[in-house]
Amino acid sequence: MTMSLTRLFTVPAALALAVAAGAVHADETVKITPLGSHDGEFCPFDRALVLEDPDGTRLLFDAGRTVAGPDDPRLGDIDAVLVSHMHGDHVGDRHIPAVNAGECGKPDVSVASVPNTNTVDIVMAKNAQIVTGSDMAQFFGNKLASLGGDAGQSQLVRFGASHQLGGVTIATVPAVHTNGVSPAFIGGKLGEMLEQAGLQIAAGPATSYVVTFSNGLAVFLSGDTGITAEQDVVVRGHYGAKLAVMNIGNKFTTGPAEAAYVMNDLVQPAAVIVSHANEKATEGGEVVAGSKTEAFIAAVDAPVHLPLSGRTMAFDAGGACVSGC
């Protein structure tokens, strides 16, 4: 009876019922820790976040190039890795040898992760799941199987569906962005032919996520998406996301002004974590004057928090930062 009643409500309404029934950890926080290339800074390749539920479930979002492989001591236990799309700076074609290698403005990402990807190497070492939308799931499943892992660890969540992991519900949202698989990840004769032709193989649409935690907080993870109608109708209207992680890099993703429109007019979260600026955005932990990051912060109505690497931020059910910001 409970399941049939829940389907009558949107996610925020269902969560309100769960809070009333005592099933939601309403007074506990979601902890988010950026894993960038340089401690205390927000640098060009920084994408990776660890999101931890009050029940201890830990997700890694877009490992990319700034997680120093599966032995990175900052990772800890990881239950699932979420991948927005197959570009090297998100899935990890190469990565830093150690934290603080190189300079913030030019990180040392000299360690190759092809053909496996940094993501697959981490999943194998952590015995974690990979959660993706579109056709990425089979690609990752095949990679895991070829390394002696379990292809079933690669979980597909198509738009309109969700995946439960501990107290966390992971839903996918359509993203507008290319999603080509580099020839370096394919290898063999096919990889050589694609490389010579300057082509990649599409792995279906890119993905954004809405992750709803056991305290009721819904977090929008934009990945590299541009402006979409779903950001209003689905992310805000259905899931009621109160915290957003928003890309602002421009040229390859939304620019600061476009990203601010997504936040102010479409998603309308209570707070924002800026992401994917493609610049040395901070110096000594402070925003660099004249940067895209500074322009975005000035244009957004809600509080904007910097993803300073290694600094853990804690958020309540309403999206307010209660520590670390």
MIDREN-580426 format. One line per field, with one value per residue: residue in three letters; residue number from 1; x, y, z of N, C-alpha, C, O in turn. Coordinates in steps of 0.02 Angstrom, whole numbers, m for minus. Layout:
// MIDREN-580426
res	c(ALA|...)
n	c(NUM|...)
n.xx	c(X|...)
n.yy	c(Y|...)
n.zz	c(Z|...)
ca.xx	c(X|...)
ca.yy	c(Y|...)
ca.zz	c(Z|...)
c.xx	c(X|...)
c.yy	c(Y|...)
c.zz	c(Z|...)
o.xx	c(X|...)
o.yy	c(Y|...)
o.zz	c(Z|...)
END
This chain:
// MIDREN-580426
res	c(MET|THR|MET|SER|LEU|THR|ARG|LEU|PHE|THR|VAL|PRO|ALA|ALA|LEU|ALA|LEU|ALA|VAL|ALA|ALA|GLY|ALA|VAL|HIS|ALA|ASP|GLU|THR|VAL|LYS|ILE|THR|PRO|LEU|GLY|SER|HIS|ASP|GLY|GLU|PHE|CYS|PRO|PHE|ASP|ARG|ALA|LEU|VAL|LEU|GLU|ASP|PRO|ASP|GLY|THR|ARG|LEU|LEU|PHE|ASP|ALA|GLY|ARG|THR|VAL|ALA|GLY|PRO|ASP|ASP|PRO|ARG|LEU|GLY|ASP|ILE|ASP|ALA|VAL|LEU|VAL|SER|HIS|MET|HIS|GLY|ASP|HIS|VAL|GLY|ASP|ARG|HIS|ILE|PRO|ALA|VAL|ASN|ALA|GLY|GLU|CYS|GLY|LYS|PRO|ASP|VAL|SER|VAL|ALA|SER|VAL|PRO|ASN|THR|ASN|THR|VAL|ASP|ILE|VAL|MET|ALA|LYS|ASN|ALA|GLN|ILE|VAL|THR|GLY|SER|ASP|MET|ALA|GLN|PHE|PHE|GLY|ASN|LYS|LEU|ALA|SER|LEU|GLY|GLY|ASP|ALA|GLY|GLN|SER|GLN|LEU|VAL|ARG|PHE|GLY|ALA|SER|HIS|GLN|LEU|GLY|GLY|VAL|THR|ILE|ALA|THR|VAL|PRO|ALA|VAL|HIS|THR|ASN|GLY|VAL|SER|PRO|ALA|PHE|ILE|GLY|GLY|LYS|LEU|GLY|GLU|MET|LEU|GLU|GLN|ALA|GLY|LEU|GLN|ILE|ALA|ALA|GLY|PRO|ALA|THR|SER|TYR|VAL|VAL|THR|PHE|SER|ASN|GLY|LEU|ALA|VAL|PHE|LEU|SER|GLY|ASP|THR|GLY|ILE|THR|ALA|GLU|GLN|ASP|VAL|VAL|VAL|ARG|GLY|HIS|TYR|GLY|ALA|LYS|LEU|ALA|VAL|MET|ASN|ILE|GLY|ASN|LYS|PHE|THR|THR|GLY|PRO|ALA|GLU|ALA|ALA|TYR|VAL|MET|ASN|ASP|LEU|VAL|GLN|PRO|ALA|ALA|VAL|ILE|VAL|SER|HIS|ALA|ASN|GLU|LYS|ALA|THR|GLU|GLY|GLY|GLU|VAL|VAL|ALA|GLY|SER|LYS|THR|GLU|ALA|PHE|ILE|ALA|ALA|VAL|ASP|ALA|PRO|VAL|HIS|LEU|PRO|LEU|SER|GLY|ARG|THR|MET|ALA|PHE|ASP|ALA|GLY|GLY|ALA|CYS|VAL|SER|GLY|CYS)
n	c(1|2|3|4|5|6|7|8|9|10|11|12|13|14|15|16|17|18|19|20|21|22|23|24|25|26|27|28|29|30|31|32|33|34|35|36|37|38|39|40|41|42|43|44|45|46|47|48|49|50|51|52|53|54|55|56|57|58|59|60|61|62|63|64|65|66|67|68|69|70|71|72|73|74|75|76|77|78|79|80|81|82|83|84|85|86|87|88|89|90|91|92|93|94|95|96|97|98|99|100|101|102|103|104|105|106|107|108|109|110|111|112|113|114|115|116|117|118|119|120|121|122|123|124|125|126|127|128|129|130|131|132|133|134|135|136|137|138|139|140|141|142|143|144|145|146|147|148|149|150|151|152|153|154|155|156|157|158|159|160|161|162|163|164|165|166|167|168|169|170|171|172|173|174|175|176|177|178|179|180|181|182|183|184|185|186|187|188|189|190|191|192|193|194|195|196|197|198|199|200|201|202|203|204|205|206|207|208|209|210|211|212|213|214|215|216|217|218|219|220|221|222|223|224|225|226|227|228|229|230|231|232|233|234|235|236|237|238|239|240|241|242|243|244|245|246|247|248|249|250|251|252|253|254|255|256|257|258|259|260|261|262|263|264|265|266|267|268|269|270|271|272|273|274|275|276|277|278|279|280|281|282|283|284|285|286|287|288|289|290|291|292|293|294|295|296|297|298|299|300|301|302|303|304|305|306|307|308|309|310|311|312|313|314|315|316|317|318|319|320|321|322|323|324|325)
n.xx	c(41|98|193|114|46|153|191|101|147|262|443|491|372|353|468|441|337|409|497|406|369|481|581|680|840|832|902|1033|1186|1244|1400|1521|1665|1786|1901|2028|2170|2262|2293|2175|2142|2058|2070|2116|2080|1993|1863|1816|1717|1684|1541|1456|1336|1228|1215|1334|1359|1457|1493|1582|1601|1634|1783|1895|2045|2108|2105|2221|2236|2183|2246|2247|2253|2151|2030|1969|1841|1737|1578|1508|1540|1498|1474|1477|1502|1603|1720|1895|1936|1841|1812|1937|2074|2205|2303|2347|2507|2520|2446|2457|2552|2647|2588|2450|2392|2440|2426|2515|2478|2525|2517|2464|2301|2246|2208|2105|2040|2037|1927|1878|1990|1986|1861|1881|1980|1915|1806|1682|1525|1485|1387|1287|1208|1126|1223|1342|1351|1364|1488|1575|1546|1599|1734|1763|1741|1841|1951|1942|1844|1672|1547|1421|1436|1427|1305|1156|1058|926|849|716|713|781|912|946|1055|1111|1054|1036|968|989|963|950|969|933|1070|1143|1268|1418|1471|1583|1682|1850|1975|2086|2035|1981|2070|2169|2141|2024|2028|2145|2105|2000|2073|2156|2061|2014|1903|1776|1684|1514|1438|1304|1187|1257|1258|1169|1144|1026|1044|974|982|984|945|856|904|917|1028|1089|1191|1277|1368|1432|1330|1233|1109|950|776|738|803|723|591|613|729|709|564|515|610|653|781|897|1028|1157|1282|1373|1431|1542|1630|1634|1640|1672|1575|1433|1443|1489|1381|1274|1267|1232|1103|1040|1045|978|853|803|842|850|914|951|1082|1244|1377|1518|1589|1705|1780|1886|2004|2133|2062|2073|2185|2284|2169|2075|1963|2015|2034|1936|1913|1820|1752|1735|1647|1535|1497|1459|1347|1249|1105|1089|1190|1359|1476|1649|1740|1858|2000|2006|1941|1807|1636|1480|1308|1138|968|897|987|1075|1238|1320|1442|1617|1614)
n.yy	c(m60|61|86|109|225|314|333|425|547|684|679|771|779|646|628|714|646|535|591|630|504|462|402|468|542|679|777|760|777|795|758|836|821|898|830|889|945|1016|1050|1144|1230|1284|1220|1204|1072|1020|919|811|745|684|620|598|506|522|392|333|289|310|409|435|565|591|555|590|680|718|635|533|402|234|217|336|418|498|448|343|226|183|171|184|247|388|437|569|585|528|599|634|717|693|555|508|498|514|553|641|611|623|716|892|893|972|1135|1236|1309|1236|1083|929|800|673|535|399|330|248|96|80|180|299|291|155|87|131|82|m56|m74|m32|m113|m65|3|61|192|245|335|305|229|205|113|m22|m14|11|m103|m205|m169|m193|m332|m377|m358|m451|m424|m398|m380|m343|m248|m127|m15|27|171|236|387|443|336|260|220|129|142|95|218|307|381|372|463|491|628|703|768|899|879|827|654|567|418|406|353|303|236|127|53|m70|m122|m54|59|119|150|241|343|384|435|540|528|487|364|372|363|363|481|614|632|703|709|682|665|597|606|519|607|687|784|839|835|915|864|930|892|914|982|1090|1222|1163|1115|1020|1054|1144|1083|949|938|1046|1052|919|841|935|993|1056|1089|1125|1071|1155|1174|1292|1324|1379|1393|1249|1205|1267|1445|1571|1667|1599|1486|1546|1588|1463|1426|1533|1549|1424|1297|1347|1328|1314|1331|1332|1241|1285|1225|1146|1254|1273|1348|1430|1460|1503|1579|1545|1499|1598|1685|1721|1880|1944|1823|1685|1617|1714|1800|1717|1692|1821|1837|1748|1715|1635|1574|1541|1413|1377|1242|1196|1101|955|1010|980|1002|1023|989|1029|964|1060|1116|1208|1260|1200|1184|1205|1288)
n.zz	c(0|39|m63|m176|m139|m129|m261|m304|m274|m300|m294|m188|m109|m72|4|108|172|212|303|403|445|505|431|363|379|444|515|487|392|221|159|61|m33|m127|m244|m302|m403|m327|m158|m67|m170|m323|m473|m652|m704|m612|m565|m493|m360|m197|m126|21|104|250|299|271|141|m2|m140|m292|m403|m570|m588|m668|m705|m589|m480|m405|m467|m417|m294|m230|m79|m33|m73|3|55|m81|m146|m265|m430|m519|m686|m796|m934|m1075|m1101|m1086|m978|m885|m871|m858|m941|m915|m770|m616|m539|m404|m269|m284|m384|m508|m555|m496|m601|m706|m696|m664|m760|m800|m794|m881|m917|m1008|m1096|m1004|m925|m791|m710|m721|m669|m537|m495|m506|m407|m291|m285|m326|m391|m558|m608|m737|m872|m1032|m1167|m1106|m1004|m1051|m1115|m1006|m931|m1014|m1009|m874|m868|m954|m877|m782|m692|m637|m751|m716|m619|m680|m691|m772|m785|m852|m916|m818|m737|m584|m468|m325|m189|m41|69|m33|m179|m349|m491|m668|m782|m939|m1031|m1127|m1227|m1309|m1323|m1350|m1372|m1348|m1468|m1401|m1292|m1349|m1432|m1525|m1699|m1738|m1655|m1706|m1837|m1813|m1750|m1854|m1940|m1869|m1785|m1662|m1566|m1532|m1373|m1340|m1264|m1162|m981|m845|m667|m533|m367|m228|m57|103|202|141|55|m111|m244|m386|m513|m637|m736|m898|m961|m1070|m1075|m1035|m1052|m959|m843|m779|m779|m736|m646|m553|m545|m527|m448|m356|m325|m209|m198|m311|m425|m536|m701|m779|m881|m1012|m1193|m1212|m1127|m1033|m1017|m892|m884|m945|m865|m745|m776|m787|m652|m584|m647|m689|m617|m484|m352|m174|m144|m225|m296|m380|m534|m649|m712|m795|m777|m682|m544|m414|m294|m165|m106|m126|m235|m399|m465|m598|m656|m733|m637|m535|m604|m619|m485|m447|m525|m486|m389|m274|m134|m180|m178|m166|m237|m154|m156|m58|49|153|135|219|204|239|237|167|81|132|177|314|371|332|221)
ca.xx	c(0|142|224|65|33|212|192|56|178|328|495|490|315|366|518|407|302|459|521|354|368|544|625|732|886|820|948|1101|1211|1280|1468|1548|1737|1818|1967|2061|2241|2304|2259|2151|2133|2012|2116|2082|2052|1955|1794|1798|1688|1658|1480|1444|1271|1230|1221|1402|1366|1503|1492|1632|1574|1682|1851|1935|2119|2135|2112|2286|2227|2146|2282|2242|2231|2092|1969|1935|1793|1692|1526|1490|1567|1451|1511|1432|1514|1664|1778|1951|1941|1790|1819|2007|2120|2268|2290|2404|2544|2509|2417|2502|2602|2643|2560|2377|2376|2462|2438|2550|2432|2567|2507|2414|2251|2216|2140|2055|2013|2047|1865|1877|2042|1961|1806|1910|2016|1868|1749|1624|1483|1484|1317|1286|1151|1138|1259|1406|1351|1392|1559|1610|1539|1647|1800|1770|1746|1906|2002|1926|1792|1603|1513|1361|1450|1410|1233|1124|999|902|808|650|723|826|950|953|1117|1105|1000|1043|932|1024|922|984|934|966|1118|1158|1341|1443|1491|1622|1733|1914|2007|2134|1999|1958|2129|2165|2135|1970|2054|2192|2067|1965|2124|2178|2006|1995|1834|1762|1622|1467|1415|1239|1187|1289|1211|1170|1115|998|1056|935|1014|937|920|808|936|925|1085|1094|1259|1264|1414|1450|1271|1212|1043|897|711|733|829|664|535|632|774|674|493|501|654|661|851|913|1099|1177|1352|1361|1489|1543|1693|1627|1665|1657|1517|1400|1483|1465|1315|1225|1260|1195|1033|1016|1036|930|787|779|849|834|933|966|1154|1278|1450|1542|1629|1727|1792|1940|2049|2158|2009|2090|2254|2281|2100|2033|1945|2057|1996|1928|1904|1751|1723|1712|1588|1479|1476|1425|1284|1202|1067|1101|1261|1401|1532|1707|1762|1929|2019|2019|1899|1742|1578|1423|1245|1078|916|875|1041|1117|1302|1323|1512|1666|1606)
ca.yy	c(0|119|99|138|294|355|349|480|610|700|660|810|762|580|636|745|592|492|627|625|435|448|362|510|571|749|821|742|814|764|786|838|837|901|799|925|930|1050|1062|1210|1272|1264|1222|1194|1005|996|896|755|757|628|638|547|507|511|321|310|274|359|412|476|593|612|550|633|680|744|580|503|331|200|220|404|409|539|415|301|179|210|123|192|303|415|465|610|570|491|641|616|756|670|484|497|470|520|582|666|558|636|782|950|885|1028|1196|1240|1332|1185|1022|873|744|635|463|376|284|214|102|63|241|307|268|82|66|145|36|m122|m75|m20|m158|m20|4|120|209|290|333|291|170|200|57|m81|m1|0|m174|m243|m153|m228|m403|m391|m355|m503|m401|m417|m332|m321|m190|m68|m8|74|206|279|444|423|281|276|164|136|118|116|266|356|368|404|470|525|682|715|822|918|882|769|598|521|376|416|293|277|190|70|14|m117|m97|m4|120|149|178|300|393|410|473|596|516|450|327|400|317|386|549|628|624|739|668|708|616|613|574|495|662|723|832|820|871|913|861|951|868|967|1000|1158|1239|1117|1123|974|1085|1174|1036|888|949|1087|1038|852|819|987|997|1114|1102|1112|1075|1182|1188|1362|1332|1416|1364|1177|1195|1332|1499|1597|1699|1547|1444|1585|1584|1397|1426|1584|1545|1356|1251|1386|1293|1355|1342|1308|1229|1298|1170|1144|1322|1272|1404|1436|1502|1530|1588|1543|1486|1656|1690|1764|1936|1942|1753|1663|1599|1775|1825|1673|1705|1885|1835|1699|1740|1593|1570|1498|1387|1355|1173|1196|1030|928|1042|948|1043|984|1021|1002|942|1117|1139|1257|1236|1209|1186|1194|1333)
ca.zz	c(0|43|m127|m223|m119|m143|m332|m318|m255|m326|m247|m127|m67|m43|56|166|206|244|362|454|468|538|389|334|428|428|550|470|334|166|157|m8|m32|m193|m251|m356|m413|m278|m95|m50|m229|m376|m529|m717|m717|m553|m577|m449|m294|m158|m91|72|136|323|316|254|70|m31|m213|m326|m464|m622|m562|m711|m704|m526|m432|m421|m476|m364|m231|m201|m10|m19|m95|53|26|m132|m162|m335|m468|m569|m742|m837|m1004|m1089|m1115|m1044|m917|m838|m858|m840|m990|m881|m704|m578|m503|m333|m256|m288|m437|m554|m526|m503|m668|m754|m658|m695|m770|m845|m787|m930|m892|m1065|m1120|m953|m894|m719|m679|m717|m623|m469|m481|m494|m343|m236|m291|m327|m451|m601|m624|m794|m917|m1103|m1187|m1071|m958|m1083|m1126|m942|m913|m1053|m982|m810|m882|m985|m824|m733|m647|m649|m794|m681|m577|m719|m685|m817|m760|m905|m895|m792|m690|m530|m440|m252|m161|28|76|m87|m242|m405|m552|m723|m817|m1003|m1037|m1196|m1233|m1346|m1280|m1392|m1342|m1382|m1495|m1353|m1247|m1389|m1449|m1581|m1767|m1741|m1625|m1752|m1893|m1789|m1737|m1920|m1970|m1825|m1763|m1601|m1567|m1484|m1321|m1318|m1236|m1098|m925|m781|m613|m471|m315|m168|m1|154|243|100|9|m181|m273|m458|m539|m706|m787|m945|m1000|m1083|m1050|m1056|m1020|m902|m782|m747|m770|m701|m589|m503|m537|m501|m394|m306|m304|m168|m207|m380|m445|m602|m743|m803|m917|m1074|m1255|m1213|m1083|m1022|m990|m828|m889|m960|m805|m696|m796|m766|m580|m560|m678|m703|m559|m424|m291|m115|m145|m285|m297|m448|m559|m719|m735|m845|m764|m614|m517|m348|m274|m92|m86|m140|m305|m439|m494|m670|m679|m747|m572|m503|m640|m603|m416|m446|m564|m458|m332|m216|m114|m221|m138|m205|m224|m138|m151|8|101|156|150|244|184|269|190|127|37|165|200|387|390|280|163)
c.xx	c(43|172|175|48|92|214|147|88|242|379|496|432|325|417|488|369|351|487|472|353|433|594|682|774|885|871|1021|1121|1243|1348|1495|1620|1764|1886|2001|2135|2285|2264|2238|2139|2079|2048|2082|2049|2006|1882|1770|1771|1673|1598|1462|1377|1278|1237|1289|1412|1407|1505|1550|1602|1631|1754|1901|2010|2149|2131|2174|2280|2191|2180|2282|2215|2169|2027|1933|1891|1749|1642|1505|1525|1515|1492|1463|1440|1586|1725|1833|1956|1888|1798|1890|2048|2192|2255|2355|2441|2534|2477|2472|2557|2593|2618|2485|2357|2395|2478|2476|2502|2465|2556|2449|2366|2215|2247|2086|2011|2027|1986|1864|1930|2020|1907|1832|1943|1969|1810|1683|1581|1501|1411|1317|1219|1173|1180|1327|1409|1381|1466|1598|1604|1589|1719|1812|1780|1814|1963|1990|1875|1723|1569|1451|1372|1436|1334|1206|1062|976|858|738|654|768|858|961|1018|1120|1045|997|1004|965|979|962|938|969|1013|1131|1234|1363|1469|1528|1673|1797|1942|2056|2101|1978|2015|2119|2159|2081|1993|2101|2155|2030|2014|2145|2124|1986|1925|1833|1697|1575|1443|1347|1243|1230|1235|1223|1135|1077|1005|1019|961|963|913|869|838|941|978|1086|1168|1256|1307|1432|1390|1266|1143|992|832|704|759|774|613|553|673|740|604|479|544|665|732|865|987|1117|1253|1351|1426|1484|1599|1693|1661|1648|1595|1480|1451|1454|1395|1260|1213|1222|1120|1003|1002|979|859|759|783|829|851|944|1040|1185|1351|1472|1589|1654|1739|1846|1987|2079|2112|2025|2166|2253|2210|2051|2022|1991|2014|1995|1917|1831|1715|1697|1649|1527|1452|1437|1356|1231|1170|1082|1175|1299|1463|1587|1725|1837|1950|2036|1977|1829|1688|1520|1359|1186|1027|893|928|1086|1182|1308|1395|1556|1661|1631)
c.yy	c(63|137|131|209|339|376|408|547|621|680|703|792|694|584|668|692|548|525|620|555|416|409|401|541|647|796|806|774|769|798|780|862|839|868|830|909|960|1067|1135|1257|1243|1275|1198|1126|980|982|851|779|689|654|582|558|500|438|291|292|330|353|456|499|617|615|591|624|698|695|541|427|299|202|290|398|449|503|380|250|215|155|126|252|324|450|504|596|547|535|629|653|737|596|465|461|470|553|605|607|563|704|834|943|940|1090|1198|1260|1282|1121|970|814|693|560|441|325|248|144|93|121|240|280|193|57|76|95|m34|m126|m69|m69|m119|m32|65|131|261|287|313|229|162|137|m6|m74|m16|m72|m217|m231|m193|m303|m421|m391|m407|m482|m425|m363|m305|m264|m124|m64|45|105|255|334|422|366|304|212|178|106|141|161|318|333|408|404|507|576|694|776|836|930|821|715|545|482|384|351|262|229|127|24|m30|m82|m43|62|157|183|242|358|425|453|533|590|481|412|354|346|338|455|555|630|677|694|711|652|639|572|559|549|705|772|802|866|861|916|872|915|926|992|1074|1170|1190|1132|1079|1005|1121|1121|977|903|990|1062|970|834|872|994|1062|1133|1083|1117|1093|1199|1259|1375|1373|1379|1290|1160|1262|1382|1525|1627|1647|1502|1481|1586|1517|1396|1472|1572|1474|1312|1285|1350|1342|1372|1309|1295|1238|1241|1183|1215|1326|1331|1395|1486|1534|1537|1593|1533|1543|1662|1740|1819|1931|1873|1739|1645|1660|1802|1783|1687|1770|1883|1790|1726|1701|1595|1521|1478|1362|1283|1170|1125|1010|957|1011|999|999|1024|987|986|998|1145|1192|1225|1251|1206|1177|1241|1403)
c.zz	c(0|m25|m175|m205|m138|m216|m349|m305|m294|m275|m185|m81|m34|13|118|206|244|306|419|484|504|497|359|390|420|459|534|404|282|161|86|m5|m103|m191|m312|m359|m358|m216|m86|m108|m275|m442|m594|m728|m662|m572|m520|m382|m262|m118|m43|106|212|342|298|182|37|m107|m237|m391|m508|m595|m602|m702|m637|m468|m452|m424|m416|m296|m200|m130|8|m34|m38|20|m24|m150|m235|m365|m519|m623|m786|m911|m1014|m1104|m1063|m979|m866|m821|m839|m892|m963|m814|m670|m545|m428|m325|m255|m340|m488|m518|m536|m573|m722|m716|m699|m700|m817|m842|m833|m898|m949|m1071|m1067|m932|m819|m681|m668|m668|m550|m449|m467|m425|m284|m235|m289|m388|m493|m618|m679|m829|m986|m1114|m1154|m1029|m989|m1095|m1062|m920|m949|m1028|m918|m822|m911|m935|m770|m682|m668|m691|m761|m633|m614|m724|m732|m783|m814|m877|m876|m743|m633|m504|m366|m229|m88|35|21|m149|m297|m466|m604|m756|m883|m1000|m1111|m1200|m1274|m1298|m1320|m1353|m1382|m1409|m1446|m1304|m1283|m1408|m1510|m1648|m1772|m1711|m1671|m1810|m1872|m1777|m1803|m1952|m1928|m1797|m1696|m1610|m1513|m1436|m1295|m1288|m1173|m1043|m871|m730|m563|m419|m252|m110|55|201|204|51|m61|m213|m349|m478|m614|m756|m832|m986|m1014|m1052|m1078|m1020|m959|m837|m744|m729|m725|m637|m534|m490|m506|m440|m339|m280|m267|m171|m279|m387|m519|m639|m772|m853|m980|m1132|m1259|m1171|m1078|m996|m926|m832|m902|m899|m750|m712|m776|m691|m559|m585|m686|m640|m494|m359|m233|m112|m206|m269|m369|m469|m630|m747|m789|m838|m694|m579|m450|m340|m198|m67|m98|m215|m341|m472|m569|m698|m696|m683|m535|m537|m624|m533|m412|m478|m533|m394|m268|m195|m158|m181|m184|m187|m211|m121|m80|63|99|176|172|231|217|216|144|82|68|187|274|413|329|220|181)
o.xx	c(28|176|194|36|81|237|153|60|273|361|501|441|308|411|507|370|338|500|491|337|439|644|729|748|932|884|1066|1079|1267|1352|1492|1635|1765|1925|2003|2159|2339|2209|2277|2126|2058|2055|2026|1996|1982|1845|1711|1797|1651|1603|1455|1363|1329|1261|1300|1469|1393|1516|1566|1580|1671|1781|1945|2035|2210|2151|2180|2315|2172|2148|2314|2158|2137|1974|1872|1903|1726|1662|1486|1537|1491|1538|1413|1391|1626|1779|1819|1978|1890|1791|1902|2056|2234|2200|2409|2409|2538|2482|2527|2604|2537|2626|2459|2311|2368|2536|2470|2486|2436|2583|2392|2387|2160|2304|2026|1951|2028|1992|1851|1918|2033|1907|1808|1934|1982|1768|1636|1598|1529|1377|1344|1178|1233|1175|1365|1463|1421|1504|1649|1652|1619|1759|1866|1823|1842|2016|2024|1863|1716|1563|1429|1325|1432|1303|1230|1020|1004|833|705|604|792|834|984|1035|1130|991|961|1007|970|959|1004|877|1031|997|1130|1259|1329|1486|1509|1704|1799|1933|2068|2134|1960|2011|2067|2171|2090|1980|2100|2173|2029|1999|2152|2139|1946|1892|1882|1658|1595|1429|1334|1297|1238|1175|1280|1102|1095|976|1031|961|906|864|843|802|967|973|1085|1203|1235|1287|1445|1400|1290|1122|990|832|669|740|778|593|514|654|743|584|435|518|684|742|847|1006|1096|1284|1331|1470|1430|1613|1745|1706|1613|1566|1495|1497|1399|1355|1206|1156|1183|1079|947|951|935|811|698|731|795|809|947|1060|1156|1383|1449|1624|1627|1711|1852|2009|2054|2122|1996|2205|2224|2193|1992|2066|2003|1963|2045|1912|1786|1655|1642|1602|1472|1392|1386|1312|1173|1203|1087|1217|1274|1497|1574|1725|1875|1922|2076|1978|1795|1695|1512|1355|1183|1040|870|915|1130|1182|1303|1408|1536|1701|1628)
o.yy	c(112|195|177|250|395|431|438|599|574|665|675|789|685|550|650|694|526|491|607|547|360|385|371|563|676|850|835|795|714|859|727|916|788|876|801|866|934|1095|1181|1316|1186|1332|1174|1123|923|1027|852|825|643|702|524|611|475|423|231|280|389|298|507|458|658|668|623|569|694|711|519|391|334|190|300|375|436|523|388|231|271|99|75|302|283|488|477|595|547|507|616|625|761|577|414|400|431|579|589|559|513|746|823|982|954|1096|1164|1232|1285|1106|967|783|673|523|462|283|222|134|97|112|187|251|169|11|34|69|m68|m175|m98|m66|m137|m72|114|85|316|242|304|181|117|110|m40|m122|m52|m100|m262|m277|m222|m334|m473|m419|m407|m518|m468|m305|m249|m234|m71|m105|102|69|309|330|385|349|361|157|232|50|201|146|367|275|469|350|549|568|695|827|791|982|770|729|487|508|371|298|201|185|78|m37|m27|m22|7|115|218|239|291|415|486|501|574|640|450|427|359|289|332|485|506|630|693|646|769|599|694|510|582|538|754|798|746|927|804|963|828|907|981|1021|1116|1133|1178|1159|1096|984|1128|1115|956|882|972|1051|965|815|855|1001|1116|1187|1031|1162|1053|1233|1284|1434|1399|1338|1269|1106|1308|1365|1505|1616|1651|1484|1450|1584|1514|1369|1452|1583|1465|1292|1255|1343|1402|1422|1263|1333|1204|1212|1226|1233|1376|1360|1357|1546|1584|1503|1639|1556|1536|1647|1795|1803|1915|1865|1777|1656|1658|1824|1810|1692|1773|1922|1793|1755|1730|1616|1466|1521|1331|1265|1144|1094|1043|931|1016|1033|944|1084|926|994|985|1194|1218|1169|1309|1224|1146|1234|1448)
o.zz	c(m34|m43|m212|m249|m161|m231|m403|m324|m319|m217|m130|m20|24|63|174|268|300|356|476|543|530|523|333|440|392|431|564|365|296|159|55|21|m136|m144|m366|m324|m345|m220|m97|m98|m268|m465|m591|m758|m666|m591|m502|m351|m295|m81|m64|133|236|397|307|161|46|m134|m207|m432|m487|m582|m573|m693|m629|m412|m509|m387|m370|m245|m148|m121|59|m10|m31|m38|m11|m168|m264|m331|m558|m608|m810|m948|m966|m1118|m1005|m928|m809|m763|m807|m889|m985|m803|m693|m525|m392|m370|m229|m340|m510|m457|m581|m602|m778|m704|m760|m649|m867|m883|m823|m858|m940|m1053|m1082|m922|m787|m628|m613|m629|m508|m394|m422|m389|m231|m189|m254|m431|m468|m641|m670|m817|m998|m1077|m1171|m1018|m956|m1087|m1064|m892|m920|m1026|m909|m790|m895|m947|m718|m633|m713|m669|m777|m608|m582|m758|m733|m757|m821|m821|m914|m712|m633|m518|m348|m249|m75|11|26|m168|m293|m490|m588|m757|m885|m971|m1152|m1181|m1273|m1241|m1323|m1306|m1442|m1378|m1447|m1277|m1251|m1400|m1543|m1654|m1807|m1739|m1676|m1829|m1909|m1794|m1808|m1987|m1951|m1786|m1674|m1656|m1455|m1457|m1235|m1287|m1136|m1058|m854|m748|m552|m427|m227|m113|53|237|231|8|m69|m209|m372|m461|m651|m814|m808|m1039|m976|m1008|m1138|m965|m911|m783|m683|m671|m683|m583|m476|m433|m464|m388|m283|m220|m290|m149|m303|m358|m561|m612|m787|m867|m1000|m1121|m1306|m1179|m1116|m959|m906|m787|m872|m885|m713|m667|m750|m670|m520|m549|m690|m614|m452|m316|m243|m81|m235|m233|m414|m427|m665|m799|m824|m888|m653|m583|m431|m374|m170|m12|m82|m255|m316|m503|m601|m759|m676|m676|m507|m503|m616|m523|m377|m460|m553|m352|m214|m235|m173|m153|m235|m128|m252|m76|m46|119|47|227|146|244|223|156|88|47|34|214|295|470|280|173|139)
END
